[in-house]
Amino acid sequence: MKAKPLLYYRTKEEIEAYRKKPAIEKLRWLEAQMEFFYKAMPKKAKEIRDKLKRGEL
């Protein structure tokens, strides 16, 4: 069976509400998401990501 793609939907109202939020709030949310993904990331993926950030790859 072929897997369905993961889709992410937001209503126009939700998008408009997000647009009205201050930039600092959006950046804090983004930072929290990046911290979560980094903590959940496998060790090998972290090593590759860190090498990319340092310009070693």
A tleap script that builds the chain and sets N, CA, C and O, in Angstrom:
source leaprc.protein.ff14SB
mol = sequence {
  NMET LYS ALA LYS PRO LEU LEU TYR TYR ARG
  THR LYS GLU GLU ILE GLU ALA TYR ARG LYS
  LYS PRO ALA ILE GLU LYS LEU ARG TRP LEU
  GLU ALA GLN MET GLU PHE PHE TYR LYS ALA
  MET PRO LYS LYS ALA LYS GLU ILE ARG ASP
  LYS LEU LYS ARG GLY GLU CLEU
}
set mol.1.N position { 0.838 -1.181 0.000 }
set mol.1.CA position { 0.000 0.000 0.000 }
set mol.1.C position { 0.885 1.248 0.000 }
set mol.1.O position { 1.838 1.334 0.774 }
set mol.2.N position { 0.577 2.198 -0.853 }
set mol.2.CA position { 1.351 3.419 -0.971 }
set mol.2.C position { 0.954 4.397 0.138 }
set mol.2.O position { -0.229 4.670 0.343 }
set mol.3.N position { 1.954 4.917 0.848 }
set mol.3.CA position { 1.694 5.849 1.953 }
set mol.3.C position { 1.244 7.208 1.405 }
set mol.3.O position { 1.761 7.694 0.400 }
set mol.4.N position { 0.284 7.793 2.085 }
set mol.4.CA position { -0.169 9.133 1.707 }
set mol.4.C position { 0.814 10.165 2.247 }
set mol.4.O position { 1.369 9.979 3.329 }
set mol.5.N position { 1.035 11.249 1.507 }
set mol.5.CA position { 1.954 12.281 2.004 }
set mol.5.C position { 1.353 13.001 3.211 }
set mol.5.O position { 0.134 13.114 3.345 }
set mol.6.N position { 2.231 13.482 4.077 }
set mol.6.CA position { 1.793 14.253 5.228 }
set mol.6.C position { 1.464 15.664 4.753 }
set mol.6.O position { 2.322 16.350 4.198 }
set mol.7.N position { 0.253 16.086 4.966 }
set mol.7.CA position { -0.172 17.415 4.542 }
set mol.7.C position { -0.453 18.280 5.759 }
set mol.7.O position { -0.901 17.786 6.794 }
set mol.8.N position { -0.193 19.554 5.632 }
set mol.8.CA position { -0.342 20.500 6.732 }
set mol.8.C position { -1.220 21.642 6.241 }
set mol.8.O position { -0.829 22.384 5.339 }
set mol.9.N position { -2.390 21.787 6.821 }
set mol.9.CA position { -3.329 22.808 6.387 }
set mol.9.C position { -3.562 23.846 7.462 }
set mol.9.O position { -3.578 23.528 8.651 }
set mol.10.N position { -3.741 25.071 7.049 }
set mol.10.CA position { -4.135 26.163 7.928 }
set mol.10.C position { -5.218 26.962 7.211 }
set mol.10.O position { -5.180 27.143 5.994 }
set mol.11.N position { -6.170 27.428 7.987 }
set mol.11.CA position { -7.239 28.249 7.403 }
set mol.11.C position { -6.723 29.662 7.166 }
set mol.11.O position { -5.681 30.043 7.698 }
set mol.12.N position { -7.436 30.424 6.384 }
set mol.12.CA position { -7.056 31.823 6.156 }
set mol.12.C position { -7.062 32.597 7.463 }
set mol.12.O position { -6.228 33.477 7.675 }
set mol.13.N position { -7.997 32.269 8.333 }
set mol.13.CA position { -8.083 32.952 9.627 }
set mol.13.C position { -6.865 32.643 10.502 }
set mol.13.O position { -6.333 33.528 11.174 }
set mol.14.N position { -6.433 31.390 10.487 }
set mol.14.CA position { -5.254 31.006 11.266 }
set mol.14.C position { -4.001 31.689 10.721 }
set mol.14.O position { -3.146 32.132 11.487 }
set mol.15.N position { -3.902 31.770 9.426 }
set mol.15.CA position { -2.751 32.435 8.801 }
set mol.15.C position { -2.751 33.916 9.152 }
set mol.15.O position { -1.704 34.478 9.473 }
set mol.16.N position { -3.901 34.542 9.093 }
set mol.16.CA position { -4.005 35.967 9.413 }
set mol.16.C position { -3.658 36.211 10.886 }
set mol.16.O position { -2.979 37.187 11.205 }
set mol.17.N position { -4.113 35.342 11.775 }
set mol.17.CA position { -3.794 35.485 13.196 }
set mol.17.C position { -2.285 35.371 13.414 }
set mol.17.O position { -1.714 36.102 14.224 }
set mol.18.N position { -1.645 34.456 12.694 }
set mol.18.CA position { -0.192 34.296 12.797 }
set mol.18.C position { 0.522 35.546 12.293 }
set mol.18.O position { 1.491 36.000 12.901 }
set mol.19.N position { 0.054 36.089 11.207 }
set mol.19.CA position { 0.669 37.290 10.628 }
set mol.19.C position { 0.631 38.471 11.592 }
set mol.19.O position { 1.510 39.333 11.559 }
set mol.20.N position { -0.382 38.509 12.446 }
set mol.20.CA position { -0.542 39.623 13.386 }
set mol.20.C position { 0.350 39.500 14.622 }
set mol.20.O position { 0.500 40.465 15.371 }
set mol.21.N position { 0.938 38.333 14.841 }
set mol.21.CA position { 1.797 38.144 16.008 }
set mol.21.C position { 3.089 38.934 15.839 }
set mol.21.O position { 3.576 39.085 14.719 }
set mol.22.N position { 3.649 39.437 16.929 }
set mol.22.CA position { 4.929 40.156 16.844 }
set mol.22.C position { 6.050 39.230 16.357 }
set mol.22.O position { 6.023 38.023 16.598 }
set mol.23.N position { 7.017 39.809 15.679 }
set mol.23.CA position { 8.130 39.029 15.130 }
set mol.23.C position { 8.875 38.273 16.225 }
set mol.23.O position { 9.288 37.134 16.011 }
set mol.24.N position { 9.053 38.883 17.391 }
set mol.24.CA position { 9.786 38.219 18.469 }
set mol.24.C position { 9.075 36.947 18.912 }
set mol.24.O position { 9.731 35.959 19.244 }
set mol.25.N position { 7.756 36.956 18.923 }
set mol.25.CA position { 6.990 35.761 19.293 }
set mol.25.C position { 7.171 34.663 18.253 }
set mol.25.O position { 7.298 33.489 18.602 }
set mol.26.N position { 7.183 35.036 16.992 }
set mol.26.CA position { 7.398 34.054 15.919 }
set mol.26.C position { 8.796 33.449 16.020 }
set mol.26.O position { 8.974 32.247 15.820 }
set mol.27.N position { 9.785 34.283 16.331 }
set mol.27.CA position { 11.152 33.794 16.450 }
set mol.27.C position { 11.318 32.873 17.652 }
set mol.27.O position { 12.043 31.880 17.577 }
set mol.28.N position { 10.655 33.193 18.758 }
set mol.28.CA position { 10.718 32.304 19.933 }
set mol.28.C position { 10.107 30.944 19.613 }
set mol.28.O position { 10.635 29.908 20.018 }
set mol.29.N position { 8.990 30.951 18.884 }
set mol.29.CA position { 8.335 29.701 18.488 }
set mol.29.C position { 9.285 28.890 17.596 }
set mol.29.O position { 9.443 27.684 17.783 }
set mol.30.N position { 9.910 29.559 16.635 }
set mol.30.CA position { 10.840 28.884 15.729 }
set mol.30.C position { 12.027 28.301 16.488 }
set mol.30.O position { 12.453 27.179 16.214 }
set mol.31.N position { 12.556 29.053 17.434 }
set mol.31.CA position { 13.676 28.567 18.236 }
set mol.31.C position { 13.281 27.316 19.027 }
set mol.31.O position { 14.050 26.358 19.103 }
set mol.32.N position { 12.092 27.330 19.609 }
set mol.32.CA position { 11.612 26.170 20.371 }
set mol.32.C position { 11.475 24.951 19.463 }
set mol.32.O position { 11.807 23.837 19.867 }
set mol.33.N position { 10.989 25.155 18.243 }
set mol.33.CA position { 10.850 24.046 17.304 }
set mol.33.C position { 12.216 23.481 16.923 }
set mol.33.O position { 12.385 22.264 16.848 }
set mol.34.N position { 13.180 24.351 16.684 }
set mol.34.CA position { 14.518 23.899 16.303 }
set mol.34.C position { 15.179 23.136 17.450 }
set mol.34.O position { 15.859 22.137 17.214 }
set mol.35.N position { 14.989 23.593 18.683 }
set mol.35.CA position { 15.541 22.877 19.836 }
set mol.35.C position { 14.915 21.486 19.944 }
set mol.35.O position { 15.616 20.505 20.194 }
set mol.36.N position { 13.609 21.404 19.758 }
set mol.36.CA position { 12.930 20.111 19.822 }
set mol.36.C position { 13.474 19.156 18.756 }
set mol.36.O position { 13.811 18.010 19.053 }
set mol.37.N position { 13.554 19.639 17.516 }
set mol.37.CA position { 14.025 18.782 16.428 }
set mol.37.C position { 15.470 18.334 16.662 }
set mol.37.O position { 15.827 17.197 16.352 }
set mol.38.N position { 16.296 19.225 17.209 }
set mol.38.CA position { 17.682 18.857 17.472 }
set mol.38.C position { 17.752 17.767 18.532 }
set mol.38.O position { 18.524 16.817 18.402 }
set mol.39.N position { 16.944 17.906 19.582 }
set mol.39.CA position { 16.950 16.900 20.647 }
set mol.39.C position { 16.410 15.554 20.157 }
set mol.39.O position { 16.844 14.502 20.625 }
set mol.40.N position { 15.472 15.590 19.225 }
set mol.40.CA position { 14.864 14.363 18.714 }
set mol.40.C position { 15.684 13.737 17.583 }
set mol.40.O position { 15.429 12.599 17.190 }
set mol.41.N position { 16.652 14.464 17.068 }
set mol.41.CA position { 17.440 14.026 15.919 }
set mol.41.C position { 18.400 12.897 16.310 }
set mol.41.O position { 18.993 12.943 17.388 }
set mol.42.N position { 18.560 11.891 15.453 }
set mol.42.CA position { 19.535 10.827 15.728 }
set mol.42.C position { 20.958 11.393 15.800 }
set mol.42.O position { 21.263 12.413 15.182 }
set mol.43.N position { 21.814 10.720 16.557 }
set mol.43.CA position { 23.185 11.190 16.771 }
set mol.43.C position { 23.923 11.425 15.447 }
set mol.43.O position { 24.596 12.444 15.289 }
set mol.44.N position { 23.802 10.497 14.505 }
set mol.44.CA position { 24.508 10.626 13.214 }
set mol.44.C position { 24.041 11.878 12.463 }
set mol.44.O position { 24.852 12.581 11.858 }
set mol.45.N position { 22.739 12.153 12.505 }
set mol.45.CA position { 22.203 13.339 11.839 }
set mol.45.C position { 22.734 14.611 12.495 }
set mol.45.O position { 23.012 15.592 11.806 }
set mol.46.N position { 22.879 14.603 13.834 }
set mol.46.CA position { 23.437 15.756 14.545 }
set mol.46.C position { 24.874 16.002 14.113 }
set mol.46.O position { 25.281 17.144 13.896 }
set mol.47.N position { 25.644 14.917 13.989 }
set mol.47.CA position { 27.043 15.052 13.573 }
set mol.47.C position { 27.136 15.680 12.181 }
set mol.47.O position { 27.960 16.565 11.951 }
set mol.48.N position { 26.305 15.230 11.268 }
set mol.48.CA position { 26.304 15.772 9.907 }
set mol.48.C position { 25.877 17.234 9.921 }
set mol.48.O position { 26.498 18.073 9.269 }
set mol.49.N position { 24.821 17.538 10.662 }
set mol.49.CA position { 24.328 18.920 10.756 }
set mol.49.C position { 25.414 19.833 11.313 }
set mol.49.O position { 25.642 20.920 10.781 }
set mol.50.N position { 26.079 19.406 12.368 }
set mol.50.CA position { 27.100 20.219 12.990 }
set mol.50.C position { 28.308 20.437 12.046 }
set mol.50.O position { 28.893 21.520 12.016 }
set mol.51.N position { 28.660 19.409 11.295 }
set mol.51.CA position { 29.744 19.562 10.311 }
set mol.51.C position { 29.358 20.550 9.220 }
set mol.51.O position { 30.188 21.343 8.778 }
set mol.52.N position { 28.121 20.506 8.791 }
set mol.52.CA position { 27.635 21.462 7.780 }
set mol.52.C position { 27.714 22.890 8.317 }
set mol.52.O position { 28.135 23.807 7.612 }
set mol.53.N position { 27.302 23.067 9.577 }
set mol.53.CA position { 27.343 24.404 10.185 }
set mol.53.C position { 28.763 24.938 10.284 }
set mol.53.O position { 28.993 26.139 10.136 }
set mol.54.N position { 29.714 24.046 10.535 }
set mol.54.CA position { 31.120 24.456 10.664 }
set mol.54.C position { 31.817 24.565 9.309 }
set mol.54.O position { 32.973 24.982 9.238 }
set mol.55.N position { 31.120 24.192 8.234 }
set mol.55.CA position { 31.707 24.265 6.902 }
set mol.55.C position { 32.653 23.123 6.586 }
set mol.55.O position { 33.486 23.236 5.686 }
set mol.56.N position { 32.533 22.020 7.320 }
set mol.56.CA position { 33.405 20.880 7.119 }
set mol.56.C position { 32.895 19.922 6.052 }
set mol.56.O position { 33.618 19.011 5.651 }
set mol.57.N position { 31.686 20.106 5.595 }
set mol.57.CA position { 31.124 19.256 4.521 }
set mol.57.C position { 30.750 20.109 3.332 }
set mol.57.O position { 30.263 19.589 2.328 }
savepdb mol mol.pdb
quit
